[in-house]
Amino acid sequence: AIFGSDMFSYYDRQHIAQLCEKSGLYQRALEHYTEISDITRVIVNTHAISADFLADFFGRLTGEHCITCLNVLLQHNLRDNLQIVVQVASKYSEQLTPEELIKLFESYKSYEGLYFYCGAILTSSENPLVHFKYIESAAKMGQFDMVVRVCRESNAYDPEKVKEFLLLEKLKDPRPLIHVCDRHGYIDELTNYLYTNNLKKHIEVYVEKVSPQKTPQVIGKLLDLDCDEEFIKGLLNSVRNLCPVDELVAQVEERNRLRMLQPWLEQRVAEGNTEPATHNAVGKIYITINQDPQQFLLNNQFYDSKVVGKFCEKLDPYLAFLAYKRAWGQCDDELIRVTNENELFKDQARYCCERQDMDLWARVLSDENPHRRRVIDETVQTALPESKNPDEVSTTVKAFMTAELPNELIELLEKIVLHGDEFSKHKSLQNLLILTAIKADESRVMDYIHRMDNFDGPDIAKIACSDPYNLYEEAFEIYKKFELNVDAVDVLLNHIESLERGVEFAERCDESQVWSHLAKAQLDANLVEQAIDSYIKSDDPEHYQQVIEAAEREEQFSHLIRYLLMARQKVKERTIDTELIFSYAKCQQLGDLEEFVASPNLADIQGVGDKVFDEGMFEAAKVLYNSISNNA
């Protein structure tokens, strides 16, 4: 009553504490003792001390003294004092630190104390040691459900440490280990443990219900453990399409057991699975066992060309080519590499023709490509001659032009135009062949002109005649071939400058305009007689003024008479009739003169009469004057 009334504050506390201890008032003694030796001696009398008082009392001690007292309690009577020790440890865990408290319980091998202490602070602690010790003590205490729960839900424990503990503990139910290994990626250790301890049923449960996506790793480890193949197939059939195929194939392929998956994969395909990984795996199996691999590579829509192509490279480069080709542009780098490395240039050339891609052609026709010559040869000899598609031909030709390969382009065009059937009559290709030869190899042009007949002759002939080519003979042959005889004779006369060949050509074709052009050239060369002959053959009076001037200059009046007689049949001109009268006079053809002036005409008879009179041709003048009754 006195202590409870708190009436006194100044007295000998040590002496009072001793009196209380002797009287069995242990709680009052603890209230007055200050020395740790006195406290540890009294505190063991827990049967006479309130638990709540003890819990509060420990809060007044230093951490070191608190641990000392807890140690004394456990040492004195572990069974009776464990509950109060756990209560205190839980209440002051942060101040005393879990490490020290765990060490305390472990020093007495008290899994019960550990279990209750760690369980009390588990939800508020992120200390890995607390969570691990709770798992450990719960396992030792047979609290299996708690082990499962913490292993499944806690994010604080050290997974490696917990895994090792569970592996060594070998619990009858491996679910805690399954949760730890599944969450933290210890699939190999889990599989090894379950398999070696004959816990196959748990393997099935794991892949079916816990983590179907981890099936590939489980299968891989089972293969390493030489597990029965039928058991593995059973696992796969139970998981079906929940198993990641890509990883599964990688695991099995790494161990050279891919064929084992064939029935399972084919079943997935039959169910309508379009996942690339599934079809990649099926393709790899068919390729490995040579089960019509080309049919698969050409017709399957779902496999990944890059993956399957890479796989094929080790077994059959041509199959790799087919896989890369099927990607149609997505694997061009791989296709070019594998065809170059394995000298599949014929296939590369065919692919380039079919793809019709200028960027691809630019790569293979580049100066930097050491295999360019081989690709060109196969394109010329095989790929393009096989093609029936005009677009393929057009793109290939354009690619050769862009790459500035005129001689190779000539080879190419010769093959498809001169030696092929499909495009032998193709006008644009014939044009291109001749034009390319004009620019790059003129020695071939004449042969092409003779061998081909569906090119644009006039246009090409103009180009052949122009600078810097000056292929006049070739131009002449083109005009002659296309029966453009006027243009042909112009080449002979104006470019080749051969009047002799012009005459021969005019005689052979015997066309009015040809004779006319020849006549003009002869007249320009002052070959008046020959020019007049040619004009008469052309029946062309158009250039009568020049003919008259030239004939008078060269005094070729007898020939001029023939020309003027032809001309006045076509043209009614005073000049023509006047010059005809004068020519009659000059040639002393007075009978013809008299007959002409007696007939209707347009001649200037008075003027001609005066002219011939002045030149002393009096008889002719007399005839002319008489015809106009000029007797002066």
BELLINDA-V878301 format. One record per helix or strand of 2 or more residues. SS is the DSSP state (H for helix, E for strand). FROM is the first residue (numbers start at 1). TO is the last residue. If there is no record, write none. Layout:
<<SS FROM TO> <SS FROM TO>>
This chain:
<<H 2 5> <H 13 22> <H 26 32> <H 36 43> <H 46 48> <H 51 58> <H 63 76> <H 78 91> <H 93 96> <H 98 107> <H 111 124> <H 128 140> <H 144 153> <H 159 169> <H 175 184> <H 187 196> <H 200 210> <H 212 224> <H 229 242> <H 245 254> <H 258 270> <H 276 288> <H 293 299> <H 305 315> <H 317 326> <H 332 341> <H 345 355> <H 358 364> <H 372 386> <H 390 402> <H 406 418> <H 427 440> <H 442 451> <H 457 465> <H 472 481> <H 485 495> <H 499 509> <H 512 524> <H 528 538> <H 544 554> <H 557 570> <H 574 586> <H 590 598> <H 605 614> <H 618 627>>
